[in-house]
Amino acid sequence: MDNYYLLIAAMVFVTYLPRALPLFFLREIKLSPVTQQLLTNIPYAVLGALILPGVFYSTGNITYSLVGAAAAITLAYFQLNLLIVVLGSILSIFIWQIWF
């Protein structure tokens, strides 16, 4: 059982060290506003890259995917709650299936 604690401690050290060292050594460096803007937008770009393929391959029909994505983008543009965006997208696909 002692080996598990040692293994967990080693994993904590290995994952924490790459995060803590830049904070410790690079805290005096001032980044340009362009670089700060770039670093601020990276999580959104990565999230989009992870979600977008799933949107188009989740239903098995590209038309349904486009309808759902268009509904989600439209609802998100109006800054509605995330739950409303998801439910609105699902509802739009459901209505599209019934009517067409």
Buried (B, 14 or more C-beta within 10 A) or exposed (E): EEEEEEEEEEEEEEEEEEEEEEEEEEEEEEEEEEEEEEEEEEEEEEEEEEEEEEBBEEBEEEEBBBBBBEBBEBBBEEEEEEEEBBEBBEEBBEEBEEEE
